[in-house]
Amino acid sequence: MSTSTAGPTTRPTTGPTPATSPSPSSAPTPDTGAHTPEAAGLIADARRRIDDLDGRIIGLVQERMAVSAVIQRERITSGGRRVNLSREMEILAHYRDQLGKPGTALAMTLLELSRGQI
């Protein structure tokens, strides 16, 4: 009589394995939501670019605010009003023309950030 030291018996597969649970490589990574390392790498690189762009945008907004303060100061010093509504309407139209309705909201935010800084 012989004793078997082999592990559990396995059945041969005959066809595709059912997709009952994703393999570890197809589970989304928590930080990117990607299902492959390649996609995770692309997303991480793109996010770094977005972070860089956001930093540049913030810097430009701060620069815009400073330039607007100069304009407001000069306008007030010369006897004018702090805000020039016709110019603001031009800015709103420009952003709307370039970016659609969300552009108007963006322009309003920029104008709000730039008003009354002096």
Secondary structure as UniProt FT lines:
FT   HELIX           24..26
FT   TURN            30..32
FT   HELIX           37..77
FT   TURN            78..79
FT   HELIX           85..99
FT   HELIX           101..114
FT   TURN            115..116
//
